[in-house]
Amino acid sequence: MTRDEQLAEAAKCYRSAAYFITHYCHIYDATLGDWIPFALWPEQRRTLDVVINNLLVVILKARQLGLTWLVLAYALWLVLFRPAATVLLFSRRDDEAMYLLGDERLGGMARRLPEWMRPRATEDSRHVWALANGSVVRAFPTGVGDSYTATLAIVDEADLVPDLGRLMRAVKPTIDGGGRMILLSRANKSAPESEFKRIYRAARMSDGKRILV
């Protein structure tokens, strides 16, 4: 690919997260045991539009729908094409947070980008991925890391977080400052009245600030 072609592709990716994800992101298929192109389904495209156009998105997910991959691909697009973006990845345990950032997930997607698009990292550890363009991704267990203000905060398996309300209050400046927060989780059947479920139910009567997908 020539330099002019690279610039044209970068411009297309800048304009459209969906274009970037469909043409340049790969996800790991456990059935095939290999990384495959991330061909977005129509409902994944709709969910991506919801994420882009709303500050707080609540996602009740099921297995094999690719929704965690989708929000991580969106996070990768942000740090590449909307610098200097700050993305916070929260999960219940530290090893789960590092997994989201590592080679099995977001890091793996980044390493499979074409060489000309691959970002230069100034720090690459289990908890921090900082880029030369000023963007950074940080991974935390849900008990820490809430002093940062972010462009995007992702809380994975939010229905398993024991004090989700405290975490949301602590990271609330992220939303107030124009950033976004995504809560996604499978349902924790042992906690029918959890904070996540309360937020999810409230989203059914959304006024547009909280969107259910």
N, C-alpha and C positions, 0 to 999 in steps of 0.2 A: 504494500500500500504506500503510495507516494505521500509526501508531506501535505500536499494540498488535500488529498483524500482523507488523511487523518484529521485535518482541521475541519473538513466538512462533516465528518462523522462526530467529532467532538461537539460541533455546533448542534447537530441533531440530538445528541444526548443531553446537552445543556437545556434544550427546549422541552424535552420529554423524558420523564423518568421511565415511562412505559417502554419507550424506544430503547433506552439504555439497558433496562432489565432484559427485554426480549432478545436483543442482539448481542449483549456482552456478558450477561451473568450466567453462571452455572450453579446448579444445586446438586447435592449428593442424593442419588437414588439408592436406597438400601436394598431394594429388590434386585437391581442390576449390579449393585456393588461398584458403582462408578459415578463420576460427575457427568451430568447431562445439561444441555442448554435449558434455560428457564423459559419455557414457552408458556406465556400467561394464558390461563383460561379466561373466558369472559367475566366470570364472577370475581376472579382475582384482579382483573382490570378495574372492575367496578369498585372493589375494596380499595385499590390503590387510589382511585379518584376521591373516595371518601377520606382517606388518610391525608391526602394533599390539601383538601379543601376545608378541613376542620381541625380545631385545636385539640380536642379531646375525643379519642375514638376508643370504644369499648368493643372488643372482639371475643365472642364465645366460640372457641375453636374446637375442632375434632381432629383426630389423626388423619394424616395423608391428604390434607387440604392445602398444604404449603403456605400457611399464613405466617408462620414464624419466618420462613425463608423470605416471604414477600416484604415484611417490615424491615428485615435486615438488608435486603437489596435496596429498599428505599433509603435506609440509613447510609449505605455505601454511595448511592447517588448524591446524597446531600453533601457528604464530606468531600467528594470529588468535584462537584459542579456548583456548590453553593458555599465555598469557603468564606470566612473561617467558621465552619459549623462545629458545634460541640454536641456529641451524641452520648447519652448515658444509657448503659444497658444494665438493668436490674434483674436479678433472679434470686430465688429464695436462699440458695446456698452459694458460697463463693466458687465452688467448682463448676456449678451450673452457669454462673455469670461468665467465668473464663471460657467455658465451652462455646457460649454465644459469640465471643470475640475471636476465638482461636481458629485454627486451621480447619476444624470440622464445620464451621459456619461462616461468619463474616470474613474472617481471614482467608479461608479457602476460596471464597468468591473473589476476593481481591487478587489473590495470587494467580488466578486463572484469567485475569484480564489480559488483553494483548499487551505486549511489552511497552508499546508506545503510550498506552493509556495507564499503565500500572503506576500508582503514585509512589513517590520517594518518601520513605518513613524516616523521621528523626528520632523516634522512639518506638520500639516494638517489643512489648513485654506481655505477660499474661493478663495484665490489667489495663494497659494503656497502649493505644496505637495512635501516635501523633504523626502528622504529615507535614511536609515542607510547605504546603500551601496555607498552613495555620489551622487546619481542621484537626480534631482529635476525637477519638472514641475511648470511653472509659467504662470498665466493667466492674460492678459492685454486687455484693450480696445486699439484700434489701435493708439490712440494719445499718448500713453506712453509705457514704457518698451523697447524702442529701443536701450538702452545703453548696453544691454546684448549680449554676443556672445553665440551661442547655437549649440548643436549637430543637432537639428532639430527645425525649426520655421514653424508653421502652421498658415496660415492666412485664416480663414473661412469667407465665404461670401465676398470674396475679391472684387467683382465687386460693392459692396456697400460702400467700403472704400473711403472717399472723396479725400484722398491724398495718394494713394497707392504707387506712385513713391517715395515720401519722406520716407515712411516706409521701402520700399525695400532698398533704399540707406543707411538708418540708420542701417539696420540689415545685410547689405551686407557682413560684416566680417564673419558672420556665414557661408556663402558659400565659401568665399575666404579661410577660415581656414579648409575647408574640410567637413563642415556641410552641411545640406540640408535645402531647403525651399520648402514648398508645398503651392501653391495658389489654393484654390478651391472655387467655387461659382456657384450659378445659375446666369443666365444672367439678368442684370438689364436693362430692355427694355427702360427705360427712359434715358439711357446714352449710346447711340450707339458708341460713340468714347471714351469710358473710357480707363484708363490705363490698366485695366485687359484685356479688349478686344484687345488692341494693343499688349500686351504680348502674348495673346492666338493666335492671327493671325500670329505673328512672329514665334511662335512655329511650325506652319505648314511648315516653311522653315528652320527647326531646323538643326543645325550642330551637334547635340548630346548633347549640354550643356543644352538646354531647350527642354523638351519633352512634347508633347501634348497627353492627354488621354481623 
